[in-house]
Amino acid sequence: MITAESFPTPDLAQRTLDSAALAAARAFAAEQTTVAEMVRRRICDQLADVRSVRVRTAVLQSAYVDVTPLAVVAGHVRLGTPGRSAAARRRPIPGAH
């Protein structure tokens, strides 16, 4: 199981005296946890009876493609990264097509 402890609030996000900003930064861990646990369950269910490396790889790539834009956009909007678009922060899986 994935918990909020898996997503600690970065020190940089805590460098503010704005209580609303601090609360938003800390709440982001809960959002990350929800998505990560959903994806973990989906991957476990889909891989339960699969032995083919090709199919297993496709399941993991699909999960990555589905989740990465959500995480990048949520992080960009919630915590802010001036001067960097969500597209600029997305990292492809090496060798994935």
N, C-alpha and C positions, 0 to 999 in steps of 0.2 A: 504494500500500500504506500502511496505517495502522500506525504503530509506537508503542511506549511513550513515545517522545519527544513524541508528540502530547498526552500526558496527564501533564504534570509534577505532582509532588506539591506541593500548595499549602503555602505557608510556614506557615500556621496549623496544618496537620496535623503539621508537623515541630517544633512547640513543645512538646516533651515529652522527658523523660529516659528514658522507658519504651521499651526497645529493642524489645519485642514490638509496641507500638503503632506505632513508627516502621516496623518491618518490614511490618506490616499496611497502613499507609498507602502505602508504596512498592509493595507487591504489588498494590494496587488498580489501578495503572496497567496492569499486565499483564491484569487482568480486563477493564478498559475496552477495551483494545486488541483482545482476542479478540472481544468483542461488536461493536465498531465495524467491525472487518475483516469479520466475518461479514455484517453488514448492508450494508456497502459492496459486497461480492461479490453479495449477493442483489439489491441495487438495480441494479447493472451488468448482471447477467444478465436481469433482468426488463425493463430499459429498452433492451436492445440493439437490438431491432427495432421499438420502439414510437415512433410519431410523434405520436399523439394527445395533446394537452395534458391532456385529461380523464383518460386512462389513466395518463399519467406522473404527474399530480398524485395520483391514487389510490394508485399504487405508493409514492410518497414518504410520503403520509399513513399508509399501512399500516405502513411501516417505523417511522415515528415512534411510532405507537400501540403497536406491539409492543415497542419498545426502551425508551421513556421510563419505564414502571413498573419495569423491571428496574434501570435506572440510578438512579432515585430511591430505590428500596428498598435497593439495594446501598450507595449512598452514605450513606444514613441509618443503616444497620446498622453498616457498617464504620467510618465516620469519626465518626458520632454528630452529631446536631443536636438537642440537648435542647429540648423545647417545640414542635418542629415535626414534624408527621406527614408521611409520604410524600405523602399526598394534598394537603397544603398546599403542597408544593414543586413539584408538577406544573404545568407551564405549557402551556396548549392552543395549538395553531397558530391564529393569527388567521384567521378565515374558514373553518376546517375544520368539518365537521359530522359 
